[in-house]
């Protein structure tokens, strides 16, 4: 028996190593020709968004802004450059990498400045969707963008006051040959405009030399200082007699959809923890008599931004409203309102469960939960519209065990429960790929003879206290079995069909399962219930 265990240990460890290497490569977004091919994936939602039209209109609008700037355009880039899954979920048909592909089309005239707050570096602020810190995400983005042939100019550390973690990050950038600059807080920012637009204000910031007509200023997350960096650069360009303009690349809220449209309300739900609120743009309404939608922070900041732009250049770049500043053609690409509305309602329910889990874990506030509840009332929706919720709860009640459910592309719902060997996530994924490949439910893809030694590996040799195999463990075992078993090989190929499928768990997921489900592309929601009574989660 010991010989068999050692052999299995060696095989499993080699496979885990292989998987880890593959995961790193996947995290780098497969920056090859395949990156630009539309991958085949299961689509739970009816398509309602024309991505090709969106990219065409967005590109045309950016080129118009560059021409209008008569020199160079500083384009503040909100949201995510890569993997904008929120947009893809609420606008079925949206390419998650549409933004970076658009920049790739403009790469001959574009360069990128990354902005990150020194405070976020010091607090090791995390990107919840990737589970990495903001500073590590900047490095990841630089790698990915460089591989795509898009020029990265530099990194700006904003609100720098000598934070040791920021110093270490800047040293790391310098050692790797990445230009970096520190912007210190400006006294009276953003209201003391005369001081801000002076040699002691923006003038005290180092000037970042740029050579392309399009300078994209982006960040790993909100509140990083993108706008201040754009304005600082505009000040320096004006001092040097260089004509430059400013615009903001936006996706949400969509200005030419109604204020309470599900797509815009889904954005509110997604930013419930930030207290963002969509509102009618009063400046646009006054200037043009046209009702448009923006969000509170842009509306509140507009008078200051408008005055700052006027102070820098002697004019306000003809911007009469925050809507004017935006480059957002997403609304024109929606061709099926019912489809995007239904998809947005599903996203709101997912955000509701996520907010409840965050509150239960002490990572969020009750106010965020209450805000999403209010949004749900406005749309007259409840968690019941999410079919996998009831299916998972019913399975858990019948089995008297934690359970999960997945809705397949054809509408079938598959369930699974936790067992003595594996988690509910592992069980339901196995059941799902069996259903997708028409493998008889009575057939076992993985024998306990394979799984039990892996449990022994984890507990006896790797000193883990967890006796259940998580999803990654099970998929690793499945991949090993697939080398000699055509049935499991057929089943494992069905994993790609799970992308964009709906998933619900009757308990909060441990990090291992949550991370693997995210990589598989499942749209996850969970009940706010801990998987055990142990304090460490």
Order of alpha helices (4+ residues) and beta strands (2+ residues): alpha-alpha-beta-alpha-alpha-beta-alpha-beta-beta-alpha-beta-alpha-beta-alpha-beta-alpha-beta-alpha-beta-alpha-beta-alpha-alpha-beta-alpha-alpha-alpha-beta-beta-alpha-alpha-alpha-alpha-beta-alpha-beta
